[in-house]
Amino acid sequence: MKTRRILCLARRVVRQIMHDRRTVALVFLAPILLVSLGAILFRAEAAVIPLGVVNEDKGMTVPMAGTMAMGQLIVDELTAGGAFTVVTLSRDEIDARLRDGTVQGVILFPADFSASLAQKGQATIDLRVEGSNPTRSLQITARVTEAAIKAVAGLALFGSTSQTSGETELPVTLKTSYLYAGESFDTMDYVAPAYIAFLAFFFVFLLTCVSFLRERSQGTMERLLATPASRLEIVMGYIGGLSLFALIQVAVILFFTVWVIQIHYMGSLWLLFLIVALLAIVGVSLGILCSTFARNEFQVVQFIPLIIIPQALLSGLVWPIEEMPSYLQPLAYIMPLTYANRALRDVMLKGLGLAEIWPNLLILLAFALIIVGLGALTMRREVA
C-alpha cells in the first residue's frame, strides 16, 4: 500500500468536488438550514391549548363563607396554570366546537357539582376530548385532574379523602369521552399516517430520480427527444411506468403498517391507499423534475436535505403545524406532504370519508399537474 497513491486519489476527489459549486454550497448551506429549522421548532414555546368549559355548577352555601362554586374555582386554576385558553361554551356547542378545532377538549360541570362534593366528598367532571392526538388528550386529562385537585386541596371541607379497600379516592374524578379515536389509540397511531406518507414520498422520489437520471445518462432521453413525441408525452410516459412500481411500494408500506404493525385506523383502507397513491404520483413527478437538474447520482442525493427533510420537519410529521412559529406556517402549506398527512389523519384517526377530505386530494392533484408541466418545460435535449 503506497501512501503517495492514496494521497493522489484523495486530491483528485477533492478537486472534483471543489469544481462542483452546488456540492460545495450544499456542504455549508444544507446543514445550516436543517439545524436552524430544528432549533426553531424544538425551541418554540408549547402552544396554549384551547379548552372549552360548560359551567352549570350552581355552587353551595358554606357557613360563614357564603356561596362557593367549585366549578369556577377549578376553571380559575386552569386559567392560572397558563396551559389552557378557556372558552365558555353551552352544551349545544360541544361537538361542533370539537369538530372544527376551536377547542381541543371540553369540561362540563353539572349543576350539582359543588353540592356533590360537599355532601359526598366526591364529584365527577365530564371531560370530552377531540381525541385524534392521543398525546394531547393525555395532557389535557392530566392537567385538568391536577387543577381540580389543587382547587379543592386547600379547602377544609374537602381535606379528607375516603378510603376504599385501602386505596385513597380522589375527591374529583374525570369521566372522559372521545369524539374521535379513543383510549385504544396511542402515540404511534397518531404518528403512523404522517410516517406512512413520508416513507412513500421519500422512496418514490428517490427511485424516480435515479431511474430518470439513468435514462438521460445512457442517451435514451436524447433519442426520445429526437422522435415526434413531445416532452409532455415523454414525461407522462415515464410517470405511467414509474408509477406502477411506486404503487407497489406504497401498497407494501401501507398494508405492512396496518396488518403487521397493527396500527389502528377508523376509515376506509382503500381510501387510505388512494391518498398515498396520489402522493406517490406527486413524488414521481417531483423526482422527474429534480432529476433534470442532476448530472449524476451524487447530485440526486443532494436534493434529499433540500426538498425531502424540510417537508418532514414542516408538514406535521414532527411538529403540529398550528403549533409552529407563525412565520414558518406558510411554508408548510406549499408542501404536498402537508395535505397528504392531513388527509391520512382525517381518515385513520377521525374516520372521515371522501366527501370530507376531497379538498386535500384536489390540492395533491394540482401539485402533480403543476410539477409535470414544469418537468416537461425543463427537460433538456442534450445529455448532461
C-alpha positions, 0 to 999 in steps of 0.5 A: 500500500503506497501512501503517495497513491492514496494521497493522489486519489484523495486530491483528485476527489477533492478537486472534483468536488471543489469544481462542483459549486452546488456540492460545495454550497450544499456542504455549508448551506444544507446543514445550516438550514436543517439545524436552524429549522430544528432549533426553531421548532424544538425551541418554540414555546408549547402552544396554549391549548384551547379548552372549552368549559360548560359551567352549570355548577350552581355552587353551595352555601358554606357557613360563614363563607357564603356561596362557593362554586367549585366549578369556577374555582377549578376553571380559575386554576386552569386559567392560572396554570397558563396551559389552557385558553378557556372558552365558555361554551353551552352544551349545544356547542360541544361537538361542533366546537370539537369538530372544527378545532376551536377547542381541543377538549371540553369540561362540563360541570353539572349543576350539582357539582359543588353540592356533590362534593360537599355532601359526598366528598366526591364529584365527577367532571365530564371531560370530552376530548377531540381525541385524534392526538392521543398525546394531547388528550393525555395532557389535557386529562392530566392537567385538568385532574391536577387543577381540580385537585389543587382547587379543592386541596386547600379547602377544609371541607374537602381535606379528607379523602375516603378510603376504599379497600385501602386505596385513597379516592380522589375527591374529583374524578374525570369521566372522559369521552372521545369524539374521535379515536379513543383510549385504544389509540396511542402515540404511534397511531397518531404518528403512523399516517404522517410516517406512512406518507413520508416513507412513500414520498421519500422512496418514490422520489428517490427511485424516480430520480435515479431511474430518470437520471439513468435514462438521460445518462445512457442517451435514451432521453436524447433519442426520445427527444429526437422522435415526434413525441413531445416532452409532455408525452415523454414525461407522462410516459415515464410517470405511467411506468414509474408509477406502477412500481411506486404503487407497489411500494406504497401498497407494501408500506401501507398494508405492512403498517396496518396488518403487521404493525397493527396500527389502528385506523377508523376509515376506509383502507382503500381510501387510505391507499388512494391518498398515498397513491396520489402522493406517490404520483406527486413524488414521481413527478417531483423526482422527474423534475429534480432529476433534470437538474442532476448530472449524476447520482451524487447530485440526486442525493443532494436534493434529499436535505433540500426538498425531502427533510424540510417537508418532514420537519414542516408538514406535521410529521414532527411538529403540529403545524398550528403549533409552529412559529407563525412565520414558518406556517406558510411554508408548510402549506406549499408542501404536498406532504402537508395535505397528504398527512392531513388527509391520512389523519382525517381518515385513520384517526377521525374516520372521515370519508371522501366527501370530507377530505376531497379538498386535500386530494384536489390540492395533491392533484394540482401539485402533480399537474403543476410539477409535470408541466414544469418537468416537461418545460425543463427537460433538456435535449442534450445529455448532461 
